[in-house]
Amino acid sequence: MDSKRLGQAGLRGWRGRVADRVAPGVARRTSADVEQVRTVIGALFLALSTLYLVKALRQFLETRRRRT
């Protein structure tokens, strides 16, 4: 999977709508085009979701260990 497809995977639902609103303004202020900005935003959302999932899993495992 290439980086563009990975970044686009993070743009589902409200996250895609946020990227659609933010990307043109960021692209105007930088040398990146709109699709590149959307890809970066999607990758950030995907990374944040992954971190949230890892944190929740760690908390679950820690709670489970304390019970045994």
Secondary structure, DSSP 8 states (H G I E B T S, - for coil): --HHHHHHHT--THHHHHHHHHHHHHHHHSSS-HHHHHHHHHHHHHHHHHHHHHHHHHHHHHHHHHH-
